[in-house]
Amino acid sequence: MHVGIPKEVREHERRVAATPETVKRLTGQGHEVVVEAGAGWGAAMTDDAYKEAGAGIGDKNAAFGADLVLKVAPPTDDEVGLFKQGAVLIGMLNPYQNRELVQKLAEKKVTTFALELLPRTTRAQDKDVLSSQANLAGYRAVVEAMAAYTRVMPMMMTAAGTVTPAKLFVVGAGVAGLQAIATGRRMGAVVSATDVRPAAREEIASLGAKFVGFVPEDAATSGGYARALTQEEQAEQAKMVAEHVKTQDIVVTTAQIPGRPAPRIVTMDMVKSMKPGSVVFDMAVETGGNVEGSKVGEEVETENGVRIIGTPNIPARIAPATSTLYAKNLFNFLKLIVDGEGQLAIDKDDDLVVGTLLTEDGAVVHANFQS
């Protein structure tokens, strides 16, 4: 099969969908791989490294003209026009926010697999792009929050006196949140966290952080995500968060709900209750934000000296690491849809395949996106 790896062109995107390691494995299986010139540069992977792995280096038309195209970000409208009919696209398509794009891909008769829709099961773990990217994003968020913080994270004991450790509060204990907790602990902060899912209390405690808040019994969906809270639950959560936030030095928010805007958890009144020099890092800023006043791609400083950071596409800021994991996720997923002869074989009895299959034969086929 002819496999194409285009260079990502969307703003802030530096990752690449294949590494020299996964290209070598693909060519070893008999696939012909073409990488667009410069595709890996943002992730510190050179064209020469891809050549040594067995790939050809071509232009954008060559990469998008392949039978199978691997991408990180959703294609642009211009890129949709470069696919040939019958091509297969695998990547993160953000379908809930890109319904028009999904329809255009269907009309182009491109078969697409959106890996954000992968069922959260044990068998899916080595293909789970959301988890692999969120894990490293949670680490990076704490590193960037610490860099913006004008004091220090760990306790520092000197002859002149002792500097107390920073207090870090993590909102949301999914993959990103748990890594944020672990990173904060490694850096010496006093860490607390909250989440409405029943499993969260034990997970937070296992990392040595203090659990704060309440947990409704049915707060998790069957897929393991947090459901939207009722108005009464939101009020209780807001009261708890408000009391805790005002004592914290750094707040990192990670709460998101698939297919819906991110829940607003930290209000401006809460931000204003914090000490000057405190930092609030909103990891959900691109989906509406958990923090009132956060802006995509901006750092906002309030009148009382609190900095609200809304960094977009955090995984792309550590592209060499995130690309390595992402490329392995895609390679592992390919095993489900490519047979031993190197041909496409879509097994409609496989829950992972059906769960990610978005468009096929000119139509949108995923149950969540049927009109």
Summary of the structure (lengths in Angstrom):
residues: 371
radius of gyration: 22.0
end to end distance: 32.9
largest distance: 72.4
contacts: 1291
relative contact order: 0.15
helix: 38%
strand: 19%
